């Protein structure tokens, strides 16, 4: 899929910068491919490109969730050797992560008064 002109310009700029750091030049083919977003898949050609990109986008969202959980909850290292113990530890961490996600979502809409305010809140003047 062809990228926008701005995305192409940024990608070509990155290629040129990397080539300069490696004391070489970016090839014409690399600069041409920078204009496209490429996804390799084992799905058949019957799948429309838009559907493949939607699946890729969904997969990427899942990857971001796991990356966030690894950094916040320490999922990057399994401190257990026994398979059952490791599974229980991992499931506990995932459950904790899901609870945190839900709590964050609920906090965004929480009102201490039990209802949403009609308009933006105003500060009371002190004086």
Buried (B, 14 or more C-beta within 10 A) or exposed (E): EEBEEEBBEEBBEEBBEEBEEEEEEBEEEBBEBBBEBEEEEEEEEEEEEEEBEEBEEEEEEEEEEEEBBBEEBEBEEEEEEEEEEEEEBEEEBBEBBEEBEEEEEEEEEEEEEEEEEEEEEEEEEEE
